[in-house]
Amino acid sequence: MAEDRYRSRLALAAERRAAAEAELVEGLSPTPDDEPSARLGLNLSFRTRLTIGLVAASIIPLAAFGAIVVVLDPTAQAATTGRVLLFVLVVAALLAVLLAYLLAADLTAPLRAIAAAVARTSAGDLSTPIVVPGEDELAQLADSHNRLSADLERRNRELGRILVAIESGSPRDTADFIAGRAAHDATTAFGMIDASVLLVSPREIPTEERIPGESLPVRATLKLGGEELGILVGHLPATRIWERADQDLLELFAREVAVAIRNAQLFARVEAQNSQLLELDAAKDDFLRGVSHNLQTPLTSIRAYADQLGRDRPDRRLGIIAEQTDRLSRMVRQLLTVTRLESGALKPRSEVVALAHPVRRAWEALAATDVPIRIDDRSSGWLAVADIDQLDQVLWALLDNALKYGERTPILVEIYPEPEHGRLRLTISDLGPGVAEVDRARMFRRFERGVERTANDGSGLWLYVSRELCRAMNGDLVLDPQLAGRGASFSVYLPGEPPEEA
């Protein structure tokens, strides 16, 4: 964008200069009202008008002199004198036309050269200068054009060096490194004696006075929007001409340096935040791993003593303790599974299993005798290829989720093969309120719960762990689209073997 803006400024300046030169070359400055040939309906070129003017300037005085001689000579020799004067006039006219044509061609040759050079400049060729000898106006015009072409060519080279310097940068560079490199690039691109980029307020750096005969001080503010990030200062040779276009180019370079510095600062901030988040995530994983291991031992003891007391003295309260201990143990297993998933230590074992049996086993572990469940097994002898322990975790989590959020409505489990994909599909549905549209995109994220759910509704790990376990078994877990008359519906996809292979 910055390059396009500056190139458009250069192109506009070149077009204005070329238009001014073209007007002078072609003699287009007179208006139609002031141009005699325009009033007479003639469309004559400058060279033709110049030829006519030279012929008229040489013939008219001679014709006037002949007419005066004839009028003032009353003798009989007047007729002879008139014929002689007419002959001389014709010969002079022919010579005048020839000389005027040659002179006009010589006079317009520099103009034609200037016009051709202007056309080349408009086409982008700045390497061919105009050579016009002398010190007249045409020579001055040619010299002015040559200086314009040289300035444009020099600025194009500077712009090219600036673009190369900008492209060589990286957001991983520090602000101080970018400032040092920018000072070196400015010295190279603009031909400075010295340059430096100071990341301080420009008001702290006083403006140097220009002293004739000494190096020329220049400066540009590193500005980004309304914020000033620093200043670029340097010195040019005393013989260097520094125009407004050069200052614009230096300010353009300073703005690009400011953008690079701000990007580096933002990148460093993001990198620091990422490092901090990684450290926090690692600390969290270590904490979960430690807590999970430390909880496993007392839970095992609680369950063993509860079973022992239940055998000695049956009590419903001991059964509740055992059930809740099992529930807490499963939560601990979820935490352990998360840490193993993230460390890559989880390696599933491939076994074949009929899906209806682990579904019934998981349902019995939940002990929800007051909620009806229907298992529609249409697997037709197909067997799933899965890790049985991991499959038990997935089924228990999905059935427990259906119980909790389905508001203890009837649960439907459907099992059927998809031969075209070589897999089995197990769908668990309830008749509850379903999943809100705002929650569908976040259901499988770690520690994520529904918008209206609180920390008392669970850790937000069940669905995340279940899907990762399914994927580890070369399957998947998806949330099905909402259907009328049904609540939430989750489908487990697992590789399957047809009856003949099984």
ChimeraX attribute file (.defattr): number of C-alpha atoms within 10 A of each C-alpha:
attribute: neighborCount
match mode: 1-to-1
recipient: residues
	/A:1	6
	/A:2	13
	/A:3	15
	/A:4	9
	/A:5	11
	/A:6	17
	/A:7	15
	/A:8	12
	/A:9	14
	/A:10	16
	/A:11	15
	/A:12	12
	/A:13	15
	/A:14	20
	/A:15	15
	/A:16	12
	/A:17	15
	/A:18	21
	/A:19	14
	/A:20	13
	/A:21	20
	/A:22	19
	/A:23	13
	/A:24	16
	/A:25	21
	/A:26	15
	/A:27	12
	/A:28	13
	/A:29	13
	/A:30	10
	/A:31	9
	/A:32	11
	/A:33	9
	/A:34	10
	/A:35	13
	/A:36	12
	/A:37	14
	/A:38	13
	/A:39	11
	/A:40	8
	/A:41	8
	/A:42	10
	/A:43	11
	/A:44	11
	/A:45	12
	/A:46	15
	/A:47	17
	/A:48	15
	/A:49	14
	/A:50	19
	/A:51	22
	/A:52	16
	/A:53	13
	/A:54	18
	/A:55	21
	/A:56	15
	/A:57	13
	/A:58	16
	/A:59	18
	/A:60	13
	/A:61	11
	/A:62	16
	/A:63	18
	/A:64	10
	/A:65	11
	/A:66	18
	/A:67	14
	/A:68	11
	/A:69	15
	/A:70	18
	/A:71	10
	/A:72	9
	/A:73	13
	/A:74	10
	/A:75	8
	/A:76	8
	/A:77	10
	/A:78	15
	/A:79	13
	/A:80	11
	/A:81	15
	/A:82	17
	/A:83	12
	/A:84	12
	/A:85	19
	/A:86	15
	/A:87	12
	/A:88	14
	/A:89	17
	/A:90	13
	/A:91	11
	/A:92	17
	/A:93	19
	/A:94	13
	/A:95	15
	/A:96	20
	/A:97	18
	/A:98	14
	/A:99	15
	/A:100	22
	/A:101	19
	/A:102	12
	/A:103	16
	/A:104	20
	/A:105	16
	/A:106	11
	/A:107	14
	/A:108	17
	/A:109	14
	/A:110	20
	/A:111	22
	/A:112	14
	/A:113	17
	/A:114	27
	/A:115	21
	/A:116	14
	/A:117	23
	/A:118	27
	/A:119	14
	/A:120	14
	/A:121	21
	/A:122	15
	/A:123	9
	/A:124	14
	/A:125	14
	/A:126	20
	/A:127	12
	/A:128	12
	/A:129	18
	/A:130	19
	/A:131	13
	/A:132	18
	/A:133	11
	/A:134	9
	/A:135	10
	/A:136	9
	/A:137	9
	/A:138	19
	/A:139	18
	/A:140	14
	/A:141	20
	/A:142	24
	/A:143	17
	/A:144	15
	/A:145	23
	/A:146	21
	/A:147	13
	/A:148	18
	/A:149	22
	/A:150	16
	/A:151	17
	/A:152	20
	/A:153	16
	/A:154	16
	/A:155	19
	/A:156	15
	/A:157	14
	/A:158	20
	/A:159	21
	/A:160	14
	/A:161	17
	/A:162	24
	/A:163	15
	/A:164	12
	/A:165	18
	/A:166	17
	/A:167	9
	/A:168	8
	/A:169	17
	/A:170	12
	/A:171	16
	/A:172	13
	/A:173	16
	/A:174	17
	/A:175	20
	/A:176	14
	/A:177	12
	/A:178	21
	/A:179	22
	/A:180	14
	/A:181	17
	/A:182	25
	/A:183	21
	/A:184	17
	/A:185	20
	/A:186	26
	/A:187	18
	/A:188	16
	/A:189	20
	/A:190	20
	/A:191	15
	/A:192	21
	/A:193	15
	/A:194	16
	/A:195	24
	/A:196	19
	/A:197	25
	/A:198	19
	/A:199	17
	/A:200	13
	/A:201	14
	/A:202	20
	/A:203	9
	/A:204	9
	/A:205	13
	/A:206	7
	/A:207	12
	/A:208	11
	/A:209	9
	/A:210	12
	/A:211	10
	/A:212	9
	/A:213	9
	/A:214	12
	/A:215	17
	/A:216	21
	/A:217	20
	/A:218	19
	/A:219	21
	/A:220	21
	/A:221	24
	/A:222	28
	/A:223	20
	/A:224	17
	/A:225	9
	/A:226	6
	/A:227	11
	/A:228	16
	/A:229	20
	/A:230	25
	/A:231	23
	/A:232	24
	/A:233	21
	/A:234	19
	/A:235	18
	/A:236	20
	/A:237	15
	/A:238	15
	/A:239	11
	/A:240	11
	/A:241	10
	/A:242	12
	/A:243	9
	/A:244	8
	/A:245	16
	/A:246	16
	/A:247	14
	/A:248	14
	/A:249	20
	/A:250	23
	/A:251	18
	/A:252	22
	/A:253	27
	/A:254	24
	/A:255	21
	/A:256	20
	/A:257	29
	/A:258	26
	/A:259	17
	/A:260	22
	/A:261	26
	/A:262	17
	/A:263	18
	/A:264	22
	/A:265	17
	/A:266	14
	/A:267	16
	/A:268	17
	/A:269	12
	/A:270	12
	/A:271	13
	/A:272	12
	/A:273	12
	/A:274	12
	/A:275	12
	/A:276	12
	/A:277	12
	/A:278	12
	/A:279	12
	/A:280	12
	/A:281	12
	/A:282	12
	/A:283	12
	/A:284	13
	/A:285	19
	/A:286	13
	/A:287	12
	/A:288	17
	/A:289	18
	/A:290	12
	/A:291	14
	/A:292	20
	/A:293	15
	/A:294	12
	/A:295	13
	/A:296	15
	/A:297	11
	/A:298	12
	/A:299	18
	/A:300	14
	/A:301	12
	/A:302	15
	/A:303	20
	/A:304	13
	/A:305	14
	/A:306	21
	/A:307	17
	/A:308	13
	/A:309	14
	/A:310	16
	/A:311	11
	/A:312	9
	/A:313	9
	/A:314	12
	/A:315	12
	/A:316	9
	/A:317	11
	/A:318	19
	/A:319	16
	/A:320	12
	/A:321	15
	/A:322	20
	/A:323	17
	/A:324	14
	/A:325	19
	/A:326	18
	/A:327	14
	/A:328	15
	/A:329	19
	/A:330	16
	/A:331	19
	/A:332	21
	/A:333	16
	/A:334	21
	/A:335	22
	/A:336	18
	/A:337	23
	/A:338	24
	/A:339	19
	/A:340	15
	/A:341	16
	/A:342	10
	/A:343	10
	/A:344	9
	/A:345	10
	/A:346	14
	/A:347	12
	/A:348	17
	/A:349	14
	/A:350	12
	/A:351	11
	/A:352	17
	/A:353	19
	/A:354	16
	/A:355	23
	/A:356	18
	/A:357	10
	/A:358	17
	/A:359	20
	/A:360	14
	/A:361	13
	/A:362	20
	/A:363	17
	/A:364	12
	/A:365	13
	/A:366	15
	/A:367	10
	/A:368	13
	/A:369	9
	/A:370	9
	/A:371	12
	/A:372	11
	/A:373	17
	/A:374	11
	/A:375	15
	/A:376	14
	/A:377	16
	/A:378	12
	/A:379	22
	/A:380	11
	/A:381	15
	/A:382	26
	/A:383	24
	/A:384	26
	/A:385	22
	/A:386	24
	/A:387	19
	/A:388	18
	/A:389	11
	/A:390	19
	/A:391	23
	/A:392	16
	/A:393	20
	/A:394	24
	/A:395	22
	/A:396	24
	/A:397	21
	/A:398	23
	/A:399	22
	/A:400	19
	/A:401	18
	/A:402	26
	/A:403	19
	/A:404	13
	/A:405	18
	/A:406	22
	/A:407	15
	/A:408	17
	/A:409	20
	/A:410	17
	/A:411	22
	/A:412	19
	/A:413	20
	/A:414	17
	/A:415	21
	/A:416	18
	/A:417	25
	/A:418	15
	/A:419	12
	/A:420	6
	/A:421	9
	/A:422	14
	/A:423	20
	/A:424	26
	/A:425	21
	/A:426	22
	/A:427	22
	/A:428	23
	/A:429	24
	/A:430	26
	/A:431	20
	/A:432	20
	/A:433	14
	/A:434	18
	/A:435	18
	/A:436	13
	/A:437	9
	/A:438	10
	/A:439	14
	/A:440	13
	/A:441	10
	/A:442	15
	/A:443	20
	/A:444	22
	/A:445	15
	/A:446	15
	/A:447	15
	/A:448	19
	/A:449	20
	/A:450	15
	/A:451	10
	/A:452	8
	/A:453	11
	/A:454	11
	/A:455	10
	/A:456	6
	/A:457	12
	/A:458	14
	/A:459	15
	/A:460	19
	/A:461	21
	/A:462	26
	/A:463	24
	/A:464	19
	/A:465	23
	/A:466	27
	/A:467	19
	/A:468	19
	/A:469	26
	/A:470	21
	/A:471	15
	/A:472	18
	/A:473	21
	/A:474	14
	/A:475	20
	/A:476	18
	/A:477	23
	/A:478	15
	/A:479	17
	/A:480	14
	/A:481	12
	/A:482	14
	/A:483	10
	/A:484	7
	/A:485	10
	/A:486	16
	/A:487	21
	/A:488	22
	/A:489	23
	/A:490	19
	/A:491	20
	/A:492	23
	/A:493	21
	/A:494	24
	/A:495	20
	/A:496	26
	/A:497	20
	/A:498	18
	/A:499	11
	/A:500	7
	/A:501	8
	/A:502	12
